[in-house]
Amino acid sequence: MVRAAVVTQAGGDVEIQDSDVPEVGPGTVRGRTAAAGVCPSDLPCTHGTALPESPGGIGPASSRQRDSVWPGP
């Protein structure tokens, strides 16, 4: 399980939700987020003037470390 800051509706509150950790698939890499911050591009989501894919996570400014790499070709 991981935790994510999520906005479920335009102008809605930011909620902290648990989410399953996705498995890596062909041609993908999974990163472990060490820290994330809310940046100005997130403000329209919290002010109700825009909405990421619903429900959508916010906090794209992050520090990540490679966690898993697809071992296939």
C-alpha positions as CSV (number, residue, x, y, z in Angstrom):
1,M,0.0,0.0,0.0
2,V,1.0,3.6,-0.7
3,R,-0.5,6.9,0.4
4,A,-1.5,9.6,-2.1
5,A,-3.0,13.1,-2.0
6,V,-6.1,13.0,-4.1
7,V,-8.7,15.5,-5.2
8,T,-12.0,13.8,-6.0
9,Q,-14.0,16.7,-7.3
10,A,-13.3,20.3,-8.5
11,G,-12.9,22.5,-5.5
12,G,-13.0,19.5,-3.2
13,D,-10.7,18.9,-0.3
14,V,-7.4,17.2,-0.7
15,E,-7.7,13.7,0.8
16,I,-5.0,11.3,1.8
17,Q,-5.9,7.8,0.4
18,D,-4.3,4.4,0.4
19,S,-3.7,2.8,-3.0
20,D,-2.3,-0.5,-4.2
21,V,1.3,-0.6,-5.5
22,P,1.1,-1.4,-9.2
23,E,3.2,-4.2,-10.6
24,V,5.7,-3.4,-13.3
25,G,4.8,-4.5,-16.8
26,P,6.5,-4.7,-20.2
27,G,8.8,-1.8,-20.8
28,T,8.0,-0.1,-17.4
29,V,9.9,1.0,-14.4
30,R,8.3,1.6,-11.0
31,G,9.7,4.4,-8.8
32,R,9.4,4.8,-5.0
33,T,8.5,8.4,-4.1
34,A,10.6,9.6,-1.1
35,A,9.0,13.1,-0.9
36,A,6.4,15.1,-2.9
37,G,5.2,18.6,-2.9
38,V,2.2,20.5,-4.2
39,C,3.3,22.9,-6.9
40,P,1.5,25.9,-8.6
41,S,0.1,23.5,-11.4
42,D,-1.9,21.8,-8.6
43,L,-3.6,25.0,-7.4
44,P,-6.4,25.0,-10.0
45,C,-7.4,21.6,-8.7
46,T,-7.7,22.8,-5.1
47,H,-9.4,26.1,-6.1
48,G,-12.1,24.3,-8.2
49,T,-11.1,25.7,-11.6
50,A,-9.7,22.5,-12.9
51,L,-9.7,18.8,-12.1
52,P,-7.2,16.1,-12.8
53,E,-8.4,12.7,-14.0
54,S,-11.0,12.0,-11.4
55,P,-10.1,10.9,-8.9
56,G,-6.7,12.3,-9.5
57,G,-3.5,12.6,-7.5
58,I,-1.7,15.9,-7.0
59,G,1.9,16.5,-6.1
60,P,3.9,15.9,-9.3
61,A,7.0,17.6,-7.9
62,S,8.7,14.6,-6.3
63,S,11.9,12.9,-5.4
64,R,12.0,9.3,-6.6
65,Q,14.2,6.2,-6.5
66,R,14.0,3.3,-9.0
67,D,12.1,0.5,-7.2
68,S,11.6,-2.2,-9.8
69,V,12.3,-2.7,-13.5
70,W,10.6,-5.1,-15.9
71,P,13.1,-7.9,-16.4
72,G,11.9,-8.9,-19.9
73,P,13.2,-7.8,-23.3
